[in-house]
């Protein structure tokens, strides 16, 4: 999900570039969704360097195609309509999701928020779910990441109250989730939680890469 030191894998297997170069296509001849990650980052521009690496490894796109913004700000490739990506950055972490259809990804560093925040941004069933969890703030962070990933999937931004953004609530140990025809995947590591949303099935693991500083590209994700 580095610059100075290499992170040891928390929960998910690290794959070598050879594991994905020439990876199997699905039955439609389209590469499946992948999620790349980097840790130890010091600059937001490094997230765009991660995108460049991912597009080169997974799609053989090099150099990185020009990126434009949709009306609500979601980035996309200007002239490659069948290649979709999404980026997220939090603290030293960045994630990049690639798919043949729209996709949203979000990573969040776990921290203790204001005590009243969950009541403002969670639906009643989400609050009940949080109350049942021993790790309240880690679970809230996972819930927030699920909501952000759905918003980023749509590309429409926050056009409604956060509590109205419906996402699935995972059972203990569950990482692959569905709701409203969308598929979600939760990821977790020491001090962070992340989620991906799309119509394709998100992968069970993240492809971690080393990204040096001075990655370049836009700084706002």
N, C-alpha and C positions, 0 to 999 in steps of 0.2 A: 502494500500500500502504500549512510546514505550519502549523504554528501561527504561527511567527514568519516563516519564509521558505518559499517554494514550491519543492518538490523538482523537479528535472528528471527526466524519465522515464529509468530505467536501461536496461531491456530491453524494456519493454512499452509499447504505445501508450496515450496518454491519450485518453479519450473524453469528449466534452461531454455534459451532461445530455440535450441534444436527440438524441444518438445512441442513447439507450436509452428515452426516453419514447416509448411506443407501439412498442416493439421487437417484432419478429416473435415469434409464438408457435410452438411446435412443433406437430406434427400432431394432438396430443391437445388443443390449445387451452390448454396450460400454458406459462407463460413458462419459458425455459431457465434453468439455474443461472447466477448471476452472482456475482462476487467483487469487493467494494469494498475499497479500501485508503486509509490515511492515514499520513502521515509527519510528523515534527517534533512529536509529541505529548509533553505534559508531565504529563498526568493519565490514569489508567486510565479514568475516567469518560468521556473523549473517545471511547473505543471504543463506548460505548453511544450517544453522539451520532451516530457513524458508522452504527450500526444503524438509528437513527431516520431518518437521511437516506436510507439505502438502501431501507428499507421504504416510505418515501414516494415515492421515485423509481420503484422497480421494481414495487411492488404497489399504489401509491396508498393505503397505510395511514397515516393521520394523524388523531389522534395515535398514537404507538406503542402497540400493545396491551399489556395487562398481561403481565408476564413471571413465570413460576413455575419452580421447579426440580423435575426428576424425582428419583427416589429416589437416584440416584448423582450428582446435582448438575448434570446438563446442563440449561441453560436452554431454555425454550420459551415460546411464546405460550399464555396460559391458555385462550383461547376461539377460537383460529384454528388448528385442527388440521392444515389442509392447507398451512400456511406454515411452513417450517422454516428455522432460521438457526443459525449458529455463529460465535463470535468468538474471536480470538486477539490477544494483545498481547505485544510484546517490545521493550524499549528504547523508542525513539521511534515504533515502528511498530505499526499495528493492521490486521487484516484482518477482514472480515465476509463470510461466504458465505450466500447465500439460494437456496433451492430448494423445489420442491414435495414433496420427500421428505427423509428425514434426511441430514444433511451434516456433515462435520467439517473444520475448517481449523486450520492451525498455522503461525505465523511465528516464526522464531528469528534472533536476531542471531548472526553467526558469531564464535566466539571459540575460543581454544585451551583445551581441556579437560585434565584429568589424563590422563597418558599411558596409564594402565591402564583408563580408562573404556570404550573400545570393546570390549575383551575381555570386559567384564562384561555389556554390554547388547546385543551383536551375536551373531547366529547365525554358525556357521562360514562359510557362503557369503557373508554380509555382510562379515565380516572380510576374506575373500579379495578381495571387490569393493573394499573400502577400500584394501587394499594395492596395488591396481592403479591407484589414482587419484593424480595428482600433487598435487592440492589436498586433502590428507587431511582437514583440519578443516572446510573448506567442504562436502566430500562427506559427512562425518559429520553435519554440521548438517542437510543435506538428508535424510539417512536418518532422523535423529531426527524431523524434521518429518513425514515420511511415516508413521512409527509413531504419532506423536501424532494426526495427522489421522484415522487409522483408529480409534484408541481413542475419539476425540471423536465420530466418526461413530456408533459403537455406543452411546455414552452410558453404557456400563457401567463406565467407569473402569479402572484398572489391577488386573485380577483375576488376572493371570498374569504370569510374568517378562517383562521388556521384550524379551529376546532371542527369545521365542516369538511376538511380534507380527509376523506375516509381511507383508512389503510387497514390491512389485516393485523390482528394481534396474535403474536406467536405463542405457542405453547412452549413449555420448557424444552430446550434443546432443538426446537424447530427453526430452520433457517430458510427453507423454500416455502413461499406463501403465495396465495392468489386472492384477488378481489376484483370484481367488475371486469373480468376478462383480462386483467393485467397480472403479470407475474413479478414477484418481488424476491429478493435474496438479501438476507442479513449477513453481515460480516462483523467480526469482533476481534479485538486484540487488546493488549494491556493499555488501558487509558483511552481507547477510542472505540467508536461504533460506526458502522456504515451500512448503506442500503442501495440497491439498484432496482429500478423499475422499468419494465418494458413488456412487449407482447411476446418476445422470445423468452426462453428459460434462461435466467442468468446462471453463470458457471458457479460451481461450488467453491472454487478457490480463486485467489488473486495472483496474477503474475507480477512478482516484485522485481523492480529494476533499480539500479544505481543511476542517479541523475546528478551530474555535477552542477555547481552554480553557474549563473549567467546563461540560463536557458533561453531567454528571449521570449518574444511574443507578447500579447496583451497581458496586463496585470490584473484585470478584473475578470473573475470567473462567473 
